[in-house]
Amino acid sequence: MTTSDICPACGARNDCSMANPDTVEQPCWCYGVTIDPEIIRALPLTQRDLTCLCPRCAKVQNQLQSAQSESLT
């Protein structure tokens, strides 16, 4: 399965590590956040579970910032 680096909701880059050959062995940022199931359900069925949303569309920027702050301390 090929993973896309494009957000299915907005078309921006999604920063998916699995879509980048240089980081494919690293876990994606989305593994460490909780995405509201309603956001996933809002996507058309044909776009679900194929690629990552971008952090903005997944509405997880605060979670990512918290995780980065915690890793620095």
Helices and strands as residue ranges (DSSP letters): G 17-19, G 29-32, H 37-41, G 45-47, H 55-58, H 61-72
